[in-house]
């Protein structure tokens, strides 16, 4: 049992103000610098896919992703220069796109090729200064089989996050 002193006061964690500049963590600053220096964010992008079986309400999925993004500031954050160093800017509203690609009429090999092309497209679409650090696409494989594909920049989602959720 833990005993908490009666004179202990705890402060609450308040959300950052949207639109304000926020200092980057050391790791974020390092990744932001490398992305700026190399000019290609693809090396710092994680791409993955989740297979979904059964009937799927795509409007509800899109709404759910938007709700999660609205709750998580890091998913609405862009990184840009501010006074000569990297700064994080949090958008007030989540901008979640979920393009759907119907692959039902294709052979399995063609579906695999199209899936790879979609993943490559997502990997290349991330822009740290525009706030597009998390992108989704939905592939419709059969009547009741879908694949939710995502790409996330390491500034907001790293391999530890992915390993912990497998």
PyMOL commands that set and color helices and strands:
alter all, ss='L'
color gray80, all
select helices_A, chain A and resi 26-38+41-44+58-71+73-76+108-124+159-164
alter helices_A, ss='H'
color red, helices_A
select strands_A, chain A and resi 21-23+45-53+77-82+85-90+98-102+134-142+145-153
alter strands_A, ss='S'
color yellow, strands_A
deselect
rebuild
show_as cartoon
